[in-house]
Amino acid sequence: MKKCKKYALGAAVFLMMSVLFAGSAFGADSAARVFDMADLFDDSEEKELSEKIDALRKKMNMDAAVVTVEENSRSAEKFADEFYEKQGLGVGDDHDGALFLIDIENGELYISTEGKMLRYLTDGRIEAILDDAIEYAYDGRFAEAAEVFLDDLEICYDNGIASNQYNQDIETGKVDRYHSIQWYECLFALVVAAAAAGGAVLSVIREYGMKNDAERLAANFKLSYRKDSSFMPGRALADILIGSYVTHTVIASQNRSGGGGGSGRSLSSGGRTTTHRSSSGRVHGGGGRKFR
């Protein structure tokens, strides 16, 4: 009996250790989001970037990764999109997240986005991030360029999705606009609903109120008295309409296309995210900048 208990205890300990080891291995592997294939970072830089990414992923509930490559026969855009997909990056069914690529072969920084991150990183925001990061890439300070990307990514997330944001397919031109319900829209809807409901309730109360019984009885008596009589208006409806006519005027709409207008400017730059399809057919956003 003691021997059976000993074996059972040993098996339980072994099983527990196996589960803990597997869990820690999975956690480390799932959190690995720095792929330094060009060996541009030292150990401390890679650790710092990994810690920043881990905290950012938890905060945003979206993915983030930093990738370096030394030899690349494809464009930076294609490499970034395909790497994102093949590594299984992204959160959820829409693969929400962003990747920052340092392509030594092409001398280019490139940002690839997918899923919900398309809404956060518009074309304008990507250009702003590249403006900040490219200065470090010019000097070969690639770890700092990656760090700036992560810092700016967090700022974009904190700022939220632009109110006039929209995705536009670069091939078809199809536009997918983002709309968030504002607090004043919710308040207006509640007021309208309350007014409509209140009006209906008051109408029912008046209709069935006891104070109107005498008036209804009098009205019913008059209707009964007149039910067999004929009613002839002073002027027939046809007489009123004879000689009358209705005119229709088409008011031409004003075309506001062209520069200078606030709405035109916001549509052309402020909230646009240009999207494209990768070789697998998935939708990505992004943009790049040459550092040499």
C-alpha positions in Angstrom: 0.0 0.0 0.0 2.8 2.4 0.9 4.6 1.5 -2.4 1.5 2.4 -4.4 1.2 5.7 -2.6 4.9 6.4 -3.4 4.5 5.6 -7.0 1.3 7.8 -7.2 3.0 10.7 -5.5 6.0 10.4 -7.9 3.7 10.3 -10.9 1.9 13.4 -9.7 5.1 15.3 -9.2 6.4 14.3 -12.6 3.1 15.3 -14.3 3.1 18.7 -12.5 6.7 19.4 -13.5 5.9 18.5 -17.1 3.0 20.8 -17.2 5.0 23.7 -15.7 7.9 23.1 -18.1 5.6 22.9 -21.2 3.7 26.1 -20.0 6.9 28.1 -19.5 8.3 26.9 -22.9 5.1 27.9 -24.6 5.0 31.3 -22.9 8.6 32.0 -23.9 8.0 30.9 -27.5 4.7 32.8 -27.9 6.3 36.0 -26.5 9.3 35.9 -28.8 8.7 38.9 -31.1 12.2 40.0 -31.8 13.6 38.2 -34.9 17.2 39.6 -35.3 18.2 37.6 -38.3 20.7 40.3 -39.4 22.4 40.2 -35.9 22.0 44.0 -35.4 21.2 43.9 -31.7 23.3 42.9 -28.8 21.8 40.8 -26.0 20.8 43.7 -23.8 19.1 45.6 -26.7 17.2 42.5 -27.7 16.1 41.9 -24.1 14.9 45.5 -23.8 13.0 45.4 -27.0 11.4 42.1 -26.0 10.2 43.5 -22.7 8.7 46.6 -24.4 6.9 44.4 -26.9 5.5 42.1 -24.3 4.1 45.0 -22.3 2.7 46.6 -25.4 1.0 43.5 -26.6 -0.7 43.1 -23.3 -1.8 46.7 -23.3 -3.2 46.8 -26.8 -4.4 43.2 -27.1 -2.7 43.3 -30.5 0.6 42.0 -31.8 3.9 43.8 -32.3 7.2 42.4 -33.7 10.6 43.7 -34.8 12.4 41.9 -37.6 15.8 42.4 -39.1 17.0 40.7 -42.3 20.4 40.9 -44.1 19.7 39.1 -47.4 16.4 39.6 -49.1 15.7 39.2 -52.8 12.2 40.5 -52.5 10.8 43.9 -51.8 10.6 45.0 -48.2 6.8 45.0 -48.4 6.5 41.5 -49.6 9.0 40.2 -47.1 7.3 41.9 -44.2 3.8 40.7 -45.2 4.9 37.1 -45.8 7.0 36.9 -42.7 4.0 38.2 -40.6 1.8 35.5 -42.0 4.3 32.6 -42.0 5.3 33.3 -38.3 1.6 33.3 -37.3 1.7 36.8 -36.0 -1.4 38.8 -35.1 -4.1 38.5 -32.5 -7.6 37.0 -33.2 -9.2 36.0 -36.4 -8.2 39.3 -38.1 -4.6 38.9 -37.1 -4.4 42.4 -35.4 -0.9 43.7 -35.1 2.1 45.5 -36.6 5.6 44.5 -37.7 8.7 46.7 -38.0 11.2 45.5 -40.5 14.8 46.6 -40.9 15.8 45.4 -44.3 19.6 45.7 -44.8 19.6 44.3 -48.3 17.2 47.0 -49.6 18.4 49.6 -47.1 14.8 50.2 -46.0 12.6 50.4 -42.9 9.1 49.0 -43.5 6.0 48.8 -41.3 3.4 46.1 -42.1 0.0 46.2 -40.4 -3.1 43.9 -40.4 -6.5 43.6 -38.8 -7.6 46.3 -36.3 -4.1 47.9 -36.5 -5.1 49.2 -40.0 -7.4 51.6 -38.2 -4.8 52.8 -35.8 -1.8 53.2 -38.1 -3.1 55.3 -41.0 -0.8 56.4 -43.8 -0.1 59.7 -42.0 0.8 58.0 -38.7 3.1 55.5 -40.4 4.9 58.4 -42.1 5.3 60.1 -38.8 6.7 57.0 -37.2 9.2 56.6 -40.1 10.2 60.2 -39.7 11.2 59.5 -36.1 12.9 56.2 -36.8 14.8 57.0 -40.0 17.2 59.4 -38.2 18.6 56.5 -36.1 18.8 54.2 -39.1 20.9 56.7 -41.0 23.5 56.4 -38.2 23.3 52.7 -38.0 21.6 52.8 -34.5 19.0 50.2 -35.4 18.0 49.2 -31.9 17.0 52.8 -31.2 15.1 52.9 -34.4 13.1 49.9 -33.3 12.6 51.4 -29.9 11.2 54.6 -31.4 8.8 52.5 -33.5 7.5 50.8 -30.3 7.2 54.1 -28.4 5.3 55.7 -31.3 3.1 52.7 -31.8 2.0 53.0 -28.2 1.3 56.7 -28.7 -0.9 55.9 -31.7 -2.8 53.4 -29.7 -3.3 55.8 -26.8 -4.5 58.5 -29.3 -7.1 56.0 -30.6 -8.6 55.7 -34.0 -9.0 58.9 -36.0 -12.7 60.0 -36.3 -12.4 60.3 -40.1 -10.4 57.0 -40.6 -11.1 54.8 -43.6 -9.3 52.0 -45.4 -8.9 52.3 -49.2 -7.8 49.4 -51.4 -5.0 50.5 -53.6 -6.1 48.3 -56.5 -9.9 48.7 -56.5 -10.2 52.0 -54.8 -12.9 50.6 -52.5 -13.4 52.5 -49.3 -14.2 51.0 -45.9 -15.0 53.8 -43.5 -14.7 53.6 -39.7 -17.5 55.0 -37.6 -17.5 55.0 -33.8 -20.7 56.0 -31.9 -20.1 59.2 -30.0 -21.5 60.0 -26.6 -23.8 62.7 -28.0 -25.2 60.3 -30.5 -26.1 57.8 -27.7 -27.7 60.7 -25.7 -29.7 61.9 -28.7 -31.0 58.4 -29.4 -32.0 57.9 -25.7 -33.8 61.3 -25.7 -35.7 60.5 -28.9 -36.6 57.0 -27.7 -37.8 58.4 -24.3 -39.9 61.1 -26.0 -41.5 58.7 -28.4 -42.3 56.2 -25.6 -43.6 59.0 -23.3 -45.8 60.4 -26.1 -47.3 57.0 -26.7 -48.0 56.5 -23.0 -49.6 59.9 -22.6 -51.8 59.4 -25.6 -53.1 56.1 -24.2 -53.7 57.7 -20.8 -55.7 60.5 -22.4 -57.6 58.2 -24.7 -58.8 56.0 -21.9 -59.0 58.5 -19.1 -62.3 58.7 -17.2 -62.4 62.5 -17.5 -63.2 62.3 -21.2 -66.2 59.9 -20.9 -68.8 62.7 -21.2 -67.2 64.1 -24.3 -67.0 60.7 -26.0 -70.7 60.1 -25.2 -71.7 63.4 -26.7 -69.6 62.7 -29.8 -71.2 59.3 -30.2 -74.7 60.8 -30.0 -73.9 63.2 -32.7 -72.5 60.5 -35.0 -75.6 58.4 -34.5 -77.8 61.3 -35.3 -76.0 62.1 -38.6 -75.3 58.6 -39.8 -78.2 58.6 -42.3 -77.7 62.1 -43.5 -75.7 63.1 -46.6 -72.8 65.5 -46.5 -72.3 68.0 -49.4 -69.3 70.3 -49.2 -69.6 73.9 -50.4 -67.0 73.2 -53.1 -66.2 69.9 -54.5 -62.6 68.7 -54.2 -62.4 68.5 -58.0 -63.3 72.2 -58.2 -60.4 73.1 -55.9 -57.9 71.2 -58.0 -59.1 72.6 -61.4 -56.6 75.0 -62.7 -54.0 74.3 -60.1 -50.6 72.9 -61.0 -47.3 71.9 -59.4 -43.9 72.9 -60.5 -40.7 71.0 -59.9 -37.4 72.7 -59.8 -34.1 70.8 -59.9 -31.5 72.4 -57.7 -28.0 71.6 -58.9 -25.7 70.4 -56.2 -22.5 72.3 -55.7 -19.3 70.4 -56.5 -16.8 70.9 -53.8 -13.9 69.0 -55.2 -10.6 70.6 -55.3 -8.1 71.9 -52.8 -8.5 74.2 -49.9 -11.6 72.6 -48.3 -11.3 71.0 -44.9 -13.3 67.9 -45.8 -11.3 67.3 -48.9 -8.0 67.6 -47.0 -9.2 65.1 -44.3 -10.3 62.6 -47.0 -7.1 62.8 -48.9 -4.7 62.5 -46.1 -5.8 62.6 -42.5 -7.7 59.4 -42.0 -6.7 57.2 -44.9 -5.1 53.8 -44.6 -4.0 52.5 -48.0 -4.4 48.7 -48.1 -3.0 46.0 -50.4 -3.2 42.2 -50.7 -0.3 39.9 -50.0 0.4 36.9 -52.2 -1.9 34.8 -49.9 -4.7 37.3 -50.4 -4.7 38.7 -46.9 -5.2 42.5 -46.5 -2.3 44.5 -45.2 -1.4 48.2 -44.7 2.0 49.7 -44.4 4.7 51.9 -45.7 8.5 52.1 -45.9 11.4 54.5 -46.1 14.9 54.1 -47.5 17.9 54.8 -45.1 20.5 54.4 -47.8 
